[in-house]
Amino acid sequence: MSGAHRRRSMSLSLDKALDLMRRGARLMMMHSDRQYYVVPGGHLKPADAQAILNRPDVFAFDDGLFPGHPQSWKIGG
């Protein structure tokens, strides 16, 4: 089984990702493979990552490697 296929089959659910983020985990985009992960937690499907990014209570946590280009997000204030 390829790494990409294994990731897709083992992706977190949207509810699980949100629960982890409410407990302090961060949503992060990994530039190496252009995928989103909840850290700590696991891989997210692109549609679930986008649903999280669209929430009004989610905001950029830092710029990551490039100023003005967020790479991680957190939930709440």
Protein Blocks (a to p, Z undefined) as FASTA:
>chain_A
ZZklmmmmmgccfklmmmmmmnopacdddfklopacddehbacdfklmmmmmmpmkbccf
bgmjbghiafbdcedZZ
